[in-house]
Amino acid sequence: MSLKYFVEDGLGGVFNEDGSEAMDWDEEVDNPYRTQTLTSLKQWRMHQTALEPEAYDQARVDVVMAELEADITCSRKTYNIYTDEQKALFLYLLRFKFLKVKSAAERAAINPRTAQGWVKRMNEDPEWNIYGKLTNKVNRAGSQLQDEHKHFLINLFDEEPQATRKDAVDALTAAFEGFNLKESQVGTFIRNECNLTVKRITRHPKARNSPDTLLKRKVWVEKWSQTDMDYLSNCVFVDESAFDINMRPSTARSEKGTPAVVTTPSTRAVSHTILGAVSAMGVVNIEIRLPNQKPKRIKVDGARKRKQPQPKKATSKGTVTGHYMLFLQNTMNFMDQFPEMKGFYIVMDNAPIHTADDIDQMVTKRGYKSIYLPPYSPELNPIENFWSTMKSYVKRSKFSSVH
């Protein structure tokens, strides 16, 4: 049997280099499930400052305090009444980060002169409790808006997040006899006292917070909290996300009365699927799904009579189970290089490409354990925060070429 190279004319005919029609032919198709590794845990660690084991607890404290500082920065008030959280952050920055009194006070949204007085008093009286009630709030005439109005408004916006200030005033007027305040006053009260601000909306499917979904989420948390699974010590979180060249911040500046126009390479862009695996130890594996590759040549057996070409099987253009299994195999190969990761839990959502029986068997055979999150529960998968951070960097980078 001799093999020769032939070409297809695009109309179903196959010919050799001399133009003669081919006999029996069979297409050779490469593995359609192709991915390319962008980074791995070993590569990631090469660019990170290693933490000693005893430093992990301090790192956790740093994360909590950073989140607390962000919350405090977003809710500064015009008068000096300080919460226990502000005082805790001030002491943390002062005693553990060794900041000067003024710097620690400013980052905790505390008047520096007040903070200096606290430090002086703590030095003079070690028994003094900084968490006692301390306020320099100026006495002023009471407002029409009291706690009952605050609870009413919070409930109103819980039920109708897109209600306007006018809607709030109308609802207060209807619910409370003699109520008469301007929209601006109510708006200030909503922002400062109710701690409600206008944000860009995030759409959630109705089923995400249905009673049935909430129950499944509760059962899942209770079940796994009774095991040795620990998000911070023995879990790897896996998911995929889409990126494209047109990703930009959703806001921009322009002259008043004119639209904010941003130029992008095209109005439509090809979406690229990135598969990722992260853990508390770092980025374990990041891969990009490569497009399907078509065979360029066809091997033909010229010794037999030509058969009718068989119709080609349709192939998916998206990410399928085959891509995901290949990615998981590569991820576990990287995990195998770190003995301390043996027996880790691989946490993933319940997307159809994640839940094939072969996947669970493959993970178990390699010495790891698979966990599937309950439906509509992205908040239980920390990799969602990773994707959010990565996309924010991509949007700010303003890519202009796919190369």
N, C-alpha and C positions, 0 to 999 in steps of 0.2 A: 504494500500500500504506500503510495507516494502522496505527500502533502504539498500543496501549493497555496500561494496567497491570491485571493480574489477580492474583487470590490463589488459593492452593491450600487445599482444605478438610482436608487431612491424610489423605483416603481415596482419593486419586488423581484427584479431580475438581477442575477449574479454572473459576472463575467471575469475571465482571466485578463492578464495584461495585453494579450493579443486581440482581445475583443470577442473571443469565443465564449459561448454560454457554458456556465458551470454545470456540473452534475449535482450529486447529493451534497448538501451543505449544512453545517451546524454552527450556530453562533457560540462563541466563547464569551461569557459575561464575567467581568471581574466581580469581586465581592462588593455589593452595593453599599454595605454598611461601613462607611469610612469616616474616621475622625482623626484629628491631629492634636497632639498634646501641646498646650501653650505654656503650662507650668506645672510643677509637682511639688510635693512637700519638701523634698530634698533641695530643690532649687529655691523654694520660698525661704527655707531656713538659712540659706547662704546669704540672704539679704536682710536678715532680721537680727536684732540683738537678743541673745539667749537670756532667758530668765532662770535664775536658780529656783529649785523646787519651793523653797520657803518664800520666794517672791510672788508666787501665784496668788496667795491670799491678799497681799498688798495690791496686786493688780486688780483683783475683784473690787476692792475698796475704791481704787482709783476710778473704775468704771462707774460705780454707783454715785460717787461724788461728782463726776463729770456730768452725769445725767441730772443730778440735783442742781448743779450750777446752771445748766441750760434752762431748767424749769424756773429757777429764781430769776434769771435774766429776762425771761419772757413775761414776768408778772411783777415788775417793779411798781411800787406805789409812791404817791407824792408825799406821804407823811411817814414819820418814823415809827412804825410799829413792826416789830420783827418777829418772825416765826421761829420755832425751834429748829426747823430745817436750815434757816439762814445762820443761826448761831452755831449749829453743828458744822456747817460748811466753813464758817469763819475759823473755828477752832482747828478743824482739820488742816486748812491751808496754813494756819499759823504754826501749829505744832509738828505736823508731819511733812509739810512741803517747805517749811522754813521761810515763808513769805514774810515781808514786813507788814506791820499792822495796817498801814494804809492800803497796800496792795491786796491783802486778804480781805479787808473790809469792802473795797470796791468790787471785788469779784463776787462777794456774797450780797451785794446790793445793800450795804450798811454804811451809814454816815461815818467817815473816818474818825471824826471827833468823838462820836459815841463809842466806837470800837476802842479808841485809846483810853477812854474812861473805864471801859470794862476791863481792859488789861491792867490798868493801874489798880483797880479795885481787887482783881484776882490776886495780884501780887501782895497787896496789903492784907487781904482776908482770904486765906485758902478755903475757908468754909463757905464763902459766898457762892450762891447758886446762880449762874448766869441764865439758867432756863426759867427763872422766876419771871413774873409779869413785868416787862419793862416797856415803857412807851413814852414818847414825847409828843403824842398826838395833841394837836391844838383843839380846845373845846370850841364847838361851833353849834349853830342852831341845827336841831334835828331835821332830817330829811323826811319827805312824805314816804319815801321808799324804805321799807323796813324788811325784816326777815321774811315775813309772810309774802311780800312781793317778790323777794329773791327766790324763794322756793317755787312760787307760781311761774316765774320766768324760766327757771331751770327746767321745770316740767314741760313748759310750752315748747322750748327749743329741743328737748329730748324727743318730743312727738313730731315736731315740725322744724327740722334743722334749717330749712330755707326760709323760715318766717322773717319778715323785715322788721325794722324798728317801728314802722307804722302799724304792722300787725300786732306787735307787742303792746303798743299804746292802746290800740282798740281793744285788745283782750283784757288789759288791766282796767280800762274804763268800764267794760261790761261786767267785770267780776267784782270790782271794789267801788262801792258807792262814794261819790264825791271825789273820785280820783281825777286830777287835772294837772298834767305835766307835759312839757314839750318833748318832742322826739329826741332832741339832743341830750336832754337830761337823762332820759331813760337809756339812751345809747351809752352814755358815760357809766351809768349804774351797771348795765349789762357787761361792759368791758372790765370795770374795776372791781365790782363787788361779786358779780356772778362768775367772773373769770371765763367769759365766753368771748371768743374772737372769731372773725371771719376768716375762713381758710378755703383753699381749693378743695372741692368735694372729691371724695373717693367713692366710686360706685361699688356696692356689694350686692350680689344676688340675694333675692329674698330668702332663699333656703339657707343662707349662711348663718343666720341667727334665729332660725325657726326652733320651736321647742324640741323637736326631734333631734336636730343637729346639736343643740346645746347639751342635750342628755348624752348623746354619743361622745361628745367631747369630754364631758364630766367623767363618764365611765372610763374612757381611755386614760385620762390623767390619774384617776384613782388606781387603775390596774397597774400602770407602769411605775407609779410612785412607790409601790410596795416591792419593787424588784431592785436589783443593783444598778439599773440604768441611771446614769448621771450625765446630763447634757455637758457638764464642764470637765468630765474626766474620761468617759469611755464611749463617746458617740461621734459618728461622722454623718453629716447632713448632706443629702444629695438632691439636686433638682436641676432643671434646665431653664434658660431664659433667652429671649430674643433681643438682638441688637441690630440696629441699622445705621447707615451713615447720616441720616437726616435727624438723628436724635439731638434735640436742642433744649435749653431751658424753656419752660412754658411761659415765662414773662420776659419783657424787654422794655426799654425806655424809648419814648418818641415825643415829639412836640405835642403839646396839649391840643386835643381835637383831631389828631391824626392817628391812623393805625400804626402799630409797631410791626414793621415788615422785616422778616429775616430771610436772607437768601440762602438756599440750600442747593446741593448739587443737582437735585431733581425733586419733583413733587412726590414721586413714588420711589421707594428704594427697596432693594433686596434685603430680606430679613435673614440674619445669620443666627443660628441656634448655638448657644454656648452651654455646655454641660459642666456642672461644677460639683465639687465635693469639698466641704470645709469642716473643721473641727476646732475645739479649743486649742489644739496644738498648732493650728495654722491652716493654710490652704493645702489640701491634700492633692487635688488634681483638677485642672481646668482644661477642657478640650473643646474644639470647635468642630461641628459636624460639616464634613466636606460634601459638596454636591455630588450627585450620582455621576459615575463615569461611564460613558458609552464606549463599546469596543470599536477600534478604528479599522480593524481588519477582520476578515472571516477566514477560518480554516475550512477547506473543502476537500472531501474525499472524492477523487475523480474516478475511482474504480467501480462505483456502483451507479445505478440509474438514479437520476435526479428525482427527489421527492418534492411534493408541494410544501412550500415554506409554512411552518406553523405560526399561528398568530402570536405576537409577542405579549408576554404577561405585563399587565399594567404595574408600574412601580410607583410607590408613594414619593412625593417630593418633600415631604416633611420628615420629622424625626420619628422613627418607629422603634419597636421593641429591639430590633437587631442593633441599631445604633446604641441604645441604652445598655444592652447586655455587653457590647464591646467596651463601652465606657466603664461599666462596673468592673469588668475583668481587669482593665488597665488600672483602675483605682485600687483594687485589691492587690495588684502587683506592687504598687507603690507602698501600700500599707504593710505588705510582707517584709519590706526593708526595715521596718521599725518593730522589733519584738514586743515593745510595750503596747502596740496597737492590736495585738492578737486578741481575738474574742470581742472586739469592739462591736457596738450596735450600729448598723447602717440605717439611718432614719430617712424615709422618703414619703411623699404623699401618695394618695391612692389613684393616681392617673392610670388609665388603661395600659400604657406602655411600661408601667412599673410593677404591675400586679400579676404578670404571667407566672405560672407555676414554675417554669424553668428558672426564673430569676431567684426565687426563694431557695430552690434546691442548689443552685450554683453558689449562692452566698454561704449557705450552711456547709456545703462541701469544702469551702475554702477556710472554714474555721471562724466565720463571723456570723452575726445574727441580724436578720432584717426586721425592721419595724415599720408598719404602715400607719400613717396618721389618719385620724377620722376625717370624713369629708368636710370640705369648706373650712379648713383649719390652718391657713398659712401662717397664722401667728404662732403656731407651735413649732414652726421650722425656722431656726435662726438664719438659714441661708437666704431667706427672703430679705433680711436686712443687708446681707452681703451684696445681693443683686442691686438693691436700692442704692447702696454706696457706689458700686461700680458704674451704674447708669448715670449717677450724678457727675462722676468724673468724665464719662464719655460725652455727656451733654455739654459740659464746660470746655471740652477739648476742641469742639467745632471742627470735626474731621471734614476734609474737602475732597478726599480721594480714597478709593478702596485699596490702594497700594501702599 
